[in-house]
C-alpha cells in the first residue's frame, strides 16, 4: 500500500503499491551492503528482498538508537532518544505502538524538520518535507556507516536536490512523505526486540 497525503497533511493508506523506482546504482549498493539476492528496482521490491533475504535480515529495535546525540531526535512521553538516521526515528513509534515527535536537522541549513508520528498516521512540518535514501558509493562497513549519513530529512525536494548535488560521494534519491511512511511500516515488520 502507498499512503497518500490528505489536504490536511495527514498520511493514510491507499491500495497502491510502494512502487517508487530506485536508481540502478543505488539498487546495486543496497544489494551489496544488505546481501540481497538481486538489486531492488523499487522500494517495495527492496522491502520484499530484505524480508526474504537468506541472511535473515532483521532490524534490532534497540540498535536503532545512538549512544550520543545525533541530528535525529525522537521524543515519546517526554523521553528523548537519538537515532542513526531519520528513518530510524520515524520507525520507533510504529514499532512501539506509541505516538512521538521526531525532529530531524536538515544537513543543508541546520533547521529542524518536525514529524508527528503514530502507528496510524504521520504529519510533517513543513508538509512538503522529503526524506533522502542513500548509500556511500564505495567502501565497506555497517549500514549505519554507509547508509545512515545519507538518510536525512529536508524541507523540500529542491533543498534535497541542492544537498544531493553537493554530496557526490553518495548515491541518493528523495522519498515523498507518503513513500517514507509506507517504507517505515514495511520495515517495522523486520524489526525485533525492544527499543525502550
KOLNU-231106 format. One record per residue (C-alpha): residue number from 1; x, y, z; residue in one letter. Coordinates in nm, 4 decimals. Layout:
residues N
PT   k        X        Y        Z r
PT NUM        X        Y        Z A
...
END
This chain:
residues 196
PT   k        X        Y        Z r
PT   1   0.0000   0.0000   0.0000 X
PT   2   0.1101   0.3542  -0.0673 X
PT   3  -0.0200   0.6163   0.1763 X
PT   4  -0.1406   0.9389   0.0241 X
PT   5  -0.1210   1.2834   0.1823 X
PT   6  -0.4622   1.4308   0.2575 X
PT   7  -0.5224   1.8067   0.2222 X
PT   8  -0.4614   1.8483   0.5981 X
PT   9  -0.1128   1.6921   0.5621 X
PT  10  -0.2005   1.3606   0.7275 X
PT  11  -0.0919   1.0411   0.5586 X
PT  12  -0.3279   0.7479   0.5257 X
PT  13  -0.3211   0.4324   0.3136 X
PT  14  -0.4434   0.3606  -0.0358 X
PT  15  -0.4448   0.0420  -0.2413 X
PT  16  -0.1344   0.1418  -0.4414 X
PT  17   0.1976  -0.0415  -0.4037 X
PT  18   0.5184   0.1185  -0.2790 X
PT  19   0.6454   0.1418  -0.6345 X
PT  20   0.8910   0.4305  -0.6328 X
PT  21   1.1807   0.3368  -0.8615 X
PT  22   1.5273   0.3039  -0.7083 X
PT  23   1.8162   0.4316  -0.9248 X
PT  24   2.0157   0.1364  -1.0650 X
PT  25   2.3436   0.2311  -0.8945 X
PT  26   2.1695   0.2716  -0.5570 X
PT  27   1.9936  -0.0620  -0.6045 X
PT  28   2.3274  -0.2327  -0.6654 X
PT  29   2.4735  -0.0795  -0.3475 X
PT  30   2.1680  -0.1824  -0.1455 X
PT  31   2.2090  -0.5356  -0.2820 X
PT  32   2.5776  -0.5430  -0.1927 X
PT  33   2.5509  -0.3958   0.1563 X
PT  34   2.2438  -0.5979   0.2574 X
PT  35   2.3480  -0.9300   0.0926 X
PT  36   2.0317  -0.9373  -0.1200 X
PT  37   1.9748  -1.1915  -0.3990 X
PT  38   1.9481  -0.9135  -0.6566 X
PT  39   1.9366  -0.5372  -0.6840 X
PT  40   1.5961  -0.3958  -0.5847 X
PT  41   1.4164  -0.1983  -0.8546 X
PT  42   1.1533  -0.0276  -0.6377 X
PT  43   1.1072   0.0491  -0.2677 X
PT  44   0.8504  -0.2312  -0.2461 X
PT  45   1.0997  -0.4656  -0.4103 X
PT  46   1.3685  -0.3578  -0.1600 X
PT  47   1.1409  -0.4314   0.1365 X
PT  48   1.0401  -0.7699  -0.0099 X
PT  49   1.4034  -0.8658  -0.0737 X
PT  50   1.5006  -0.7680   0.2806 X
PT  51   1.2241  -0.9809   0.4296 X
PT  52   1.3127  -1.2796   0.2071 X
PT  53   1.6887  -1.2463   0.2461 X
PT  54   1.8662  -1.5788   0.3113 X
PT  55   2.0910  -1.3938   0.5556 X
PT  56   1.7819  -1.3370   0.7699 X
PT  57   1.7904  -0.9580   0.7663 X
PT  58   1.6140  -0.8146   1.0688 X
PT  59   1.6303  -0.4771   1.2324 X
PT  60   1.7104  -0.4758   1.6017 X
PT  61   1.4957  -0.2035   1.7574 X
PT  62   1.7490  -0.1390   2.0327 X
PT  63   2.0167  -0.0845   1.7676 X
PT  64   1.8209   0.1978   1.6057 X
PT  65   1.9240   0.4339   1.8865 X
PT  66   2.2609   0.6085   1.9212 X
PT  67   2.4645   0.6239   2.2383 X
PT  68   2.5011   1.0021   2.1977 X
PT  69   2.3334   1.2965   2.0299 X
PT  70   2.2638   1.2956   1.6559 X
PT  71   2.0701   1.5153   1.4095 X
PT  72   1.7670   1.2848   1.4540 X
PT  73   1.5779   1.3190   1.7806 X
PT  74   1.2692   1.1267   1.8918 X
PT  75   1.0543   1.2297   2.1868 X
PT  76   0.7949   0.9883   2.3270 X
PT  77   0.6211   1.0609   2.6581 X
PT  78   0.8829   1.3231   2.7434 X
PT  79   1.1779   1.0859   2.6950 X
PT  80   1.4304   1.1863   2.4271 X
PT  81   1.6306   0.9392   2.2206 X
PT  82   1.8648   0.9916   1.9266 X
PT  83   1.8849   0.7662   1.6224 X
PT  84   2.1326   0.6927   1.3431 X
PT  85   1.9055   0.8327   1.0702 X
PT  86   1.5643   0.9888   1.0261 X
PT  87   1.4099   0.6565   0.9148 X
PT  88   1.5140   0.5015   1.2478 X
PT  89   1.3464   0.7861   1.4369 X
PT  90   1.0274   0.7502   1.2317 X
PT  91   1.0351   0.3719   1.2767 X
PT  92   1.0470   0.3567   1.6568 X
PT  93   0.6963   0.4956   1.7286 X
PT  94   0.5494   0.2421   1.4853 X
PT  95   0.7412  -0.0451   1.6489 X
PT  96   0.6426   0.0649   1.9974 X
PT  97   0.2821   0.1447   1.9118 X
PT  98   0.3054   0.4925   2.0673 X
PT  99   0.2846   0.8480   1.9355 X
PT 100   0.6018   1.0523   1.9203 X
PT 101   0.7591   1.3647   1.7780 X
PT 102   1.0649   1.3490   1.5530 X
PT 103   1.2926   1.6476   1.4996 X
PT 104   1.5440   1.5869   1.2212 X
PT 105   1.8034   1.8538   1.1466 X
PT 106   1.8499   1.9190   0.7772 X
PT 107   2.2127   1.8807   0.6630 X
PT 108   2.1730   2.1849   0.4356 X
PT 109   2.0628   2.4676   0.6635 X
PT 110   2.0509   2.3172   1.0140 X
PT 111   1.6763   2.3744   1.0517 X
PT 112   1.4659   2.1012   1.2111 X
PT 113   1.2013   1.9171   1.0113 X
PT 114   0.9232   1.8191   1.2530 X
PT 115   0.7246   1.4969   1.2250 X
PT 116   0.4305   1.3912   1.4408 X
PT 117   0.4302   1.0105   1.4258 X
PT 118   0.1892   0.7466   1.5461 X
PT 119   0.1288   0.3874   1.4388 X
PT 120  -0.1616   0.5073   1.2215 X
PT 121  -0.0521   0.8413   1.0726 X
PT 122   0.2370   1.0790   1.0198 X
PT 123   0.2415   1.4511   0.9520 X
PT 124   0.5341   1.6753   0.8642 X
PT 125   0.6106   2.0413   0.9190 X
PT 126   0.6664   2.1648   0.6569 X
PT 127   0.4129   1.9422   0.4751 X
PT 128   0.6330   1.9285   0.1612 X
PT 129   0.9227   1.7704   0.3516 X
PT 130   1.1061   1.4822   0.1845 X
PT 131   1.3500   1.2182   0.3068 X
PT 132   1.6652   1.1047   0.1307 X
PT 133   1.7563   0.7389   0.0928 X
PT 134   2.1192   0.6856   0.0033 X
PT 135   2.4451   0.4982   0.0349 X
PT 136   2.8134   0.5833   0.0128 X
PT 137   2.9209   0.4976  -0.3439 X
PT 138   3.2035   0.2712  -0.2338 X
PT 139   3.3615   0.1214   0.0747 X
PT 140   3.2735  -0.1374   0.3333 X
PT 141   3.1252  -0.1170   0.6784 X
PT 142   2.7923  -0.1323   0.8552 X
PT 143   2.4741   0.0146   0.7116 X
PT 144   2.4982   0.2748   0.9895 X
PT 145   2.8308   0.3885   0.8398 X
PT 146   2.7481   0.3504   0.4698 X
PT 147   2.3804   0.4471   0.4623 X
PT 148   2.2674   0.6437   0.7662 X
PT 149   2.4678   0.9632   0.6958 X
PT 150   2.2724   0.9850   0.3682 X
PT 151   1.9236   0.9277   0.5125 X
PT 152   1.8059   1.2732   0.6160 X
PT 153   1.5013   1.4993   0.6160 X
PT 154   1.4705   1.8118   0.4018 X
PT 155   1.2148   2.0925   0.3937 X
PT 156   1.1539   2.0407   0.0207 X
PT 157   1.2625   1.8374  -0.2782 X
PT 158   1.4546   2.1431  -0.4016 X
PT 159   1.6553   2.1525  -0.0784 X
PT 160   1.7246   1.7793  -0.1148 X
PT 161   1.8432   1.8353  -0.4752 X
PT 162   2.0923   2.1032  -0.3642 X
PT 163   2.2297   1.8681  -0.0966 X
PT 164   2.2498   1.5720  -0.3371 X
PT 165   2.4462   1.7811  -0.5869 X
PT 166   2.6884   1.8823  -0.3106 X
PT 167   2.7252   1.5199  -0.1921 X
PT 168   2.8849   1.3369  -0.4882 X
PT 169   3.0331   1.0660  -0.2635 X
PT 170   2.6836   0.9174  -0.2199 X
PT 171   2.4092   0.7784  -0.4421 X
PT 172   2.0770   0.9141  -0.3180 X
PT 173   1.7112   0.9521  -0.4042 X
PT 174   1.4324   1.1540  -0.2465 X
PT 175   1.1218   0.9974  -0.0956 X
PT 176   0.7908   1.1732  -0.0535 X
PT 177   0.6383   1.1709   0.2940 X
PT 178   0.3870   0.9110   0.1732 X
PT 179   0.6582   0.6747   0.0459 X
PT 180   0.8676   0.7313   0.3583 X
PT 181   0.5761   0.6395   0.5852 X
PT 182   0.4963   0.3256   0.3900 X
PT 183   0.8610   0.2176   0.3836 X
PT 184   0.8720   0.2641   0.7622 X
PT 185   0.5619   0.0455   0.8011 X
PT 186   0.7151  -0.2294   0.5913 X
PT 187   1.0485  -0.2059   0.7744 X
PT 188   0.8649  -0.2349   1.1072 X
PT 189   0.7784  -0.5937   1.0111 X
PT 190   1.1533  -0.6722   1.0003 X
PT 191   1.2192  -0.5293   1.3442 X
PT 192   1.2763  -0.7359   1.6527 X
PT 193   1.3458  -0.6513   2.0124 X
PT 194   1.2506  -0.3709   2.2460 X
PT 195   1.3914  -0.0264   2.1753 X
PT 196   1.2995   0.1222   2.5116 X
END
